[in-house]
Amino acid sequence: MNSRERFLACMRFESMDRAPNWEMGYWAGTLERWHREGLPRHPNEPGGLVPGTGIKGEGFPWRRSELRDWAVHHHLGLDKGLEKIDGEWGIWPAFDLEILWEDEEHVRQRQADGTVVLVRKDASTLPHPLEFPVTNRRDWEQL
């Protein structure tokens, strides 16, 4: 079966040779480490990836304008994943990126989707969500 046939069989609860083999994504710093440890680089992979940046894998629908994994996908022979049509699918207009508070180790910031997160400056952990733009019906109506 090819990736498309496997995906459709899975969605229809039909027999298949195996489940789709996808990854959600990786941190850029992790990919850089794997390259240092021997993972071959792929020609489509951009250089100079910033640690803490998310790189999308097959299991996370991506747009051609977003950073996408090529190296792991090809090296491990993962199934072809989901691709979105380019366009703005998030909140529009986006929230202004805003630094709300900062100390030596952390930054509290509002992201483009309106979420307020606490981020470690050394990018050693995932951003910690603190507030969301919609918590009740009134927020939804205003948005």
Long-range contacts (C-beta under 8 A, 24 or more apart in sequence): 2-80, 3-79, 3-80, 3-81, 4-80, 6-79, 7-79, 20-58, 20-59, 20-79, 21-76, 21-78, 21-79, 22-57, 22-58, 22-59, 22-78, 22-79, 22-81, 23-57, 23-58, 23-59, 23-69, 23-72, 23-73, 23-78, 24-56, 24-57, 24-59, 24-60, 25-54, 25-55, 25-56, 25-57, 25-59, 25-60, 25-69, 26-54, 26-55, 26-57, 26-69, 26-72, 27-51, 27-52, 27-53, 27-54, 27-55, 27-123, 28-52, 28-53, 28-54, 28-55, 28-67, 29-123, 31-55, 31-69, 31-71, 31-72, 34-71, 34-72, 35-71, 39-71, 39-72, 39-75, 40-71, 40-75, 41-71, 42-70, 42-71, 42-73, 42-74, 43-70, 44-70, 45-69, 45-70, 45-71, 50-123, 51-123, 52-119, 52-123, 57-81, 58-82, 63-87, 91-133, 91-143, 95-133, 114-143
